[in-house]
């Protein structure tokens, strides 16, 4: 198996959160609370927000203005 190296914390988060979504950790339509995710993944707000926006662009999440993900 080839080793994957991530260049940023956001890159790592994208991979981990995407895996969690595909494995059913988060249910369709479930609101994802950033403070809960920060604690769960042990990361800061900026890399998490960047990862969430990237996942929304990739259609893994829906981002609603003033509502969250």
C-alpha positions in Angstrom: 0.0 0.0 0.0 1.4 3.4 -0.9 2.0 5.9 1.8 0.0 9.1 1.5 1.5 12.3 2.8 -0.6 15.3 3.5 0.8 18.8 3.1 -1.5 20.6 5.5 -3.8 20.0 8.4 -6.7 20.8 6.1 -5.6 18.2 3.6 -5.6 15.6 6.4 -9.0 16.7 7.7 -10.5 16.5 4.2 -9.4 12.9 3.9 -10.5 11.9 7.4 -13.9 13.7 7.3 -14.6 12.3 3.8 -13.9 8.8 5.1 -16.2 9.4 8.0 -19.0 10.6 5.8 -18.6 7.6 3.4 -18.5 5.2 6.4 -21.8 6.6 7.8 -20.3 8.4 10.9 -22.5 11.4 9.9 -26.0 10.8 8.6 -27.4 12.6 5.5 -28.9 15.9 6.5 -27.1 15.9 9.9 -26.0 19.3 11.0 -22.2 19.3 11.6 -21.3 21.7 14.5 -17.9 23.1 14.0 -17.1 23.3 17.8 -18.0 19.6 18.1 -15.8 18.7 15.1 -12.9 20.8 16.4 -13.0 18.8 19.7 -13.5 15.4 17.9 -10.7 15.9 15.4 -8.5 17.9 17.8 -7.9 20.8 15.4 -8.3 24.5 15.2 -11.1 26.4 13.6 -9.3 27.7 10.5 -8.1 24.4 9.1 -11.4 22.8 9.9 -13.4 25.5 8.2 -11.1 25.3 5.1 -11.6 21.5 5.0 -15.4 21.9 5.3 -15.5 24.4 2.5 -13.4 22.1 0.3 -15.7 19.2 1.1 -18.7 21.4 0.2 -17.1 22.2 -3.2 -16.6 18.5 -3.7 -20.3 17.9 -2.9 -19.7 15.8 0.2 -21.4 18.5 2.3 -23.9 21.3 1.9 -22.9 24.7 3.1 -25.8 27.0 4.0 -25.0 30.7 4.7 -25.6 31.7 8.3 -26.6 28.1 9.1 -23.4 26.0 8.8 -22.8 22.6 7.2 
